[in-house]
Amino acid sequence: MVLIDRQTIVFLENGREANMALVSTGRAGYDTPTGEFEVLYRRRSPVSSTYDVRMPYWLCITESGQIGLHQTFRSGTNNLGTRRSHGCVRMGFTTARWSYSWLPVGSQVRIQAYGPRTVTEEWGV
């Protein structure tokens, strides 16, 4: 689950947190879409046809192939926790590598504009 207001990704397994990390989502004019998605396909290190940059640990979540989760650029690591992308969900190296191995094709991905007020409210933990 991606929480845009908190610039955080939370990985849940059976309603419990399996991992959590800072991310960078879409900046002004390039908002990350919200809603329910699923991992449609995965690529180890593709090159963006739009921006001509490598996107390691790519997990595509839209039919257009334009939005997904992937590792941020080396220079972007210090910007995790801020809105910097063109709509994708950028993650640090460790989180991107972990999520790539943990999320198979078909995994559900929820992106919310706002996180819950409490953990109990959202996850019932």
C-alpha positions as CSV (number, residue, x, y, z in Angstrom):
1,M,0.0,0.0,0.0
2,V,1.4,3.4,-1.0
3,L,0.4,6.4,1.2
4,I,1.0,9.5,-0.9
5,D,0.5,12.0,2.0
6,R,3.2,10.1,4.0
7,Q,5.4,9.2,1.0
8,T,5.5,5.7,2.4
9,I,5.0,2.2,1.1
10,V,3.7,-0.5,3.5
11,F,3.9,-4.1,2.5
12,L,1.2,-6.2,4.2
13,E,1.0,-10.0,4.6
14,N,-2.1,-11.4,6.2
15,G,-3.0,-7.9,7.5
16,R,0.4,-7.4,9.2
17,E,3.3,-5.2,8.2
18,A,6.0,-7.1,6.3
19,N,8.1,-4.1,5.3
20,M,7.8,-0.3,5.2
21,A,9.9,2.4,3.6
22,L,10.0,5.9,2.3
23,V,9.2,6.5,-1.4
24,S,8.9,9.3,-3.9
25,T,5.6,9.6,-5.8
26,G,4.5,12.0,-8.5
27,R,5.4,15.7,-8.3
28,A,3.0,18.5,-9.2
29,G,1.6,18.0,-12.7
30,Y,2.6,14.3,-12.6
31,D,0.4,12.9,-9.9
32,T,0.7,9.3,-9.0
33,P,-2.7,7.7,-9.7
34,T,-4.7,6.4,-6.8
35,G,-6.8,3.3,-6.6
36,E,-6.5,-0.5,-6.7
37,F,-3.9,-1.9,-9.1
38,E,-2.1,-5.2,-9.6
39,V,1.4,-6.0,-10.8
40,L,0.9,-6.7,-14.5
41,Y,4.5,-7.6,-15.3
42,R,8.0,-7.3,-14.0
43,R,11.3,-6.4,-15.6
44,R,14.7,-6.6,-13.9
45,S,16.2,-3.4,-15.4
46,P,14.3,-1.9,-18.4
47,V,14.9,1.5,-19.9
48,S,12.1,4.0,-20.0
49,S,11.0,4.7,-23.6
50,T,9.8,8.1,-22.5
51,Y,12.7,9.4,-20.3
52,D,15.5,7.1,-21.6
53,V,16.6,6.1,-18.1
54,R,17.0,2.7,-16.5
55,M,14.3,1.7,-14.0
56,P,15.7,-1.2,-12.0
57,Y,13.3,-3.7,-10.4
58,W,10.3,-2.4,-12.5
59,L,6.9,-3.6,-11.4
60,C,4.3,-2.3,-13.9
61,I,0.8,-1.5,-12.5
62,T,-1.0,0.2,-15.4
63,E,-2.1,-1.1,-18.8
64,S,-0.3,1.7,-20.6
65,G,3.0,0.6,-19.0
66,Q,3.7,4.1,-17.9
67,I,3.3,3.8,-14.2
68,G,5.0,1.3,-11.8
69,L,7.1,0.8,-8.8
70,H,10.9,0.9,-9.3
71,Q,14.3,1.8,-7.8
72,T,15.1,5.5,-7.7
73,F,18.2,6.9,-9.3
74,R,21.3,7.2,-7.2
75,S,20.9,10.9,-7.0
76,G,17.3,10.4,-6.0
77,T,18.0,8.4,-2.8
78,N,18.3,11.6,-0.8
79,N,14.9,12.7,-2.1
80,L,12.9,9.7,-0.8
81,G,10.0,11.0,1.3
82,T,9.3,13.9,-1.2
83,R,7.2,14.1,-4.4
84,R,9.8,13.9,-7.2
85,S,8.7,11.4,-9.8
86,H,6.7,11.6,-13.1
87,G,4.0,9.5,-11.5
88,C,5.8,6.3,-10.6
89,V,6.5,5.1,-7.1
90,R,10.3,5.3,-6.6
91,M,11.9,3.2,-3.9
92,G,15.4,3.0,-2.5
93,F,17.7,0.1,-3.7
94,T,17.0,-2.2,-0.7
95,T,13.3,-1.8,-0.8
96,A,13.1,-2.1,-4.6
97,R,15.1,-5.3,-4.6
98,W,13.1,-6.7,-1.8
99,S,9.7,-5.8,-3.4
100,Y,10.8,-7.2,-6.7
101,S,11.4,-10.6,-5.1
102,W,8.4,-10.4,-2.8
103,L,5.6,-9.2,-5.2
104,P,4.8,-11.7,-8.0
105,V,2.7,-10.8,-11.1
106,G,-0.9,-10.5,-9.9
107,S,-0.1,-9.0,-6.5
108,Q,-2.5,-6.2,-5.4
109,V,-1.2,-2.7,-5.1
110,R,-3.3,0.0,-3.4
111,I,-2.3,3.6,-3.8
112,Q,-4.1,6.1,-1.4
113,A,-3.9,9.8,-1.3
114,Y,-4.1,9.7,2.5
115,G,-3.0,7.2,5.1
116,P,-5.2,6.0,8.0
117,R,-5.3,8.0,11.2
118,T,-4.2,4.9,13.1
119,V,-2.9,1.5,12.2
120,T,-5.9,-0.2,13.8
121,E,-8.3,1.9,11.7
122,E,-6.9,0.7,8.4
123,W,-5.4,-2.7,9.0
124,G,-7.4,-4.0,12.0
125,V,-4.2,-5.0,13.8
